[in-house]
Amino acid sequence: MSARTEKHAWLAYVLPLAVFLIVGSLEPTRQQAGGTLLGLAIPYAAYPWVYALKILATLLAIAWAWPEYRQFPRRIVPLSILVGLVGAALWIALARLRPEARLLELLGVDRLVGMAARSGFDPLAELADRPVLAWSVLGLRLFGLVVVITIAEEFFLRGFVMRLVVDEHWQRVPIGQITVASALVGTLLPMFMHPGELLAAAAWFSLVTWLMTRTRSLWDCVLAHAITNLGLALYVLATGHWELM
């Protein structure tokens, strides 16, 4: 453990995702201007700049936390690749069906559907008159989706939260050791973080928890997450279903 994070080791696992979510709360969508909770009205056209700020800030947080992350063996097994591919197909299928939106509409709480909406920003269309910028934004989005969020989310969830549920002295808990309670938290918390894709989140995060118990490697979970997100991105580029991003 590094001297910088020894006193507050938990911060290395929490800070990157916290930064990602806090700055991400400023992102506008087609339905709503960004930063309304702070009294702002960030227009949809400004999405690329808000996203760039989010990725930069999260990268700085990851860089600060990296000495802590380096303690985990970077071993990768082929199973993580298979889980990532299966997970991509599973997420896309369930996200496209959108059973959660149908249920919320039946219950008369349609507003929650809008609150869970993603930005759906297609840089190749929105910035068609500035192709260099458009492709740069697309590259940044792919980098954020495949690299940045996978590290931030997996280290927060499986590196800290699930271990904390197992034992308050969480640093003693080896990766892959779980209890019924930690397995439930490992599924329910991501569902809360993905309210528009509850079933997809439940199935996918449960699958990766199973992977963690098999490989006992945090980096395998990161790789599976990255492959799933890359599969999702390629699907969006091929079909134009930008509402999934």
TASUL-V695198 format. One record per backbone hydrogen bond with DSSP energy under -0.5 kcal/mol. NH is the residue of the N-H (numbers start at 1). CO is the residue of the C=O. If there is no record, write none. Layout:
nh & co
NH & CO
NH & CO
//
This chain:
nh & co
5 & 2
6 & 2
9 & 6
11 & 8
12 & 8
12 & 9
13 & 9
13 & 10
14 & 10
15 & 11
18 & 14
19 & 15
20 & 16
21 & 17
22 & 18
23 & 19
24 & 20
25 & 21
26 & 23
27 & 24
29 & 32
34 & 42
35 & 25
36 & 33
38 & 35
39 & 36
40 & 35
42 & 34
46 & 43
47 & 44
49 & 46
50 & 46
51 & 47
52 & 48
53 & 49
54 & 50
55 & 51
56 & 52
57 & 53
58 & 54
59 & 55
60 & 56
61 & 57
62 & 58
63 & 59
64 & 60
65 & 61
66 & 62
68 & 65
69 & 65
70 & 66
71 & 68
72 & 69
75 & 73
80 & 77
81 & 77
81 & 78
82 & 78
83 & 79
84 & 80
85 & 81
86 & 82
87 & 83
88 & 84
89 & 85
90 & 86
91 & 87
92 & 88
93 & 89
94 & 90
95 & 91
96 & 92
97 & 93
98 & 94
99 & 94
102 & 98
103 & 99
104 & 100
105 & 101
106 & 102
107 & 103
108 & 105
109 & 104
112 & 109
113 & 109
113 & 110
114 & 110
115 & 111
116 & 112
117 & 114
122 & 120
123 & 121
125 & 122
126 & 122
127 & 123
128 & 125
130 & 127
134 & 130
135 & 131
136 & 132
137 & 133
138 & 134
139 & 135
140 & 136
141 & 137
142 & 138
143 & 139
144 & 140
145 & 141
146 & 142
147 & 143
148 & 143
149 & 144
151 & 147
152 & 148
153 & 149
154 & 150
155 & 151
156 & 152
157 & 153
158 & 154
159 & 154
160 & 156
161 & 156
162 & 157
164 & 160
165 & 161
166 & 162
167 & 163
170 & 168
172 & 169
173 & 170
174 & 172
177 & 174
178 & 176
183 & 179
184 & 180
185 & 181
186 & 182
187 & 183
187 & 184
188 & 184
189 & 185
191 & 187
192 & 188
193 & 189
194 & 190
195 & 192
197 & 194
198 & 195
201 & 197
202 & 198
203 & 199
204 & 200
205 & 201
206 & 202
207 & 203
208 & 204
209 & 205
210 & 206
211 & 207
212 & 208
213 & 209
214 & 210
215 & 211
216 & 212
221 & 217
222 & 218
223 & 219
224 & 220
225 & 221
226 & 222
227 & 223
228 & 224
229 & 225
230 & 226
231 & 227
232 & 228
233 & 229
234 & 230
235 & 231
236 & 232
237 & 233
238 & 234
239 & 235
240 & 236
242 & 240
244 & 241
245 & 242
//
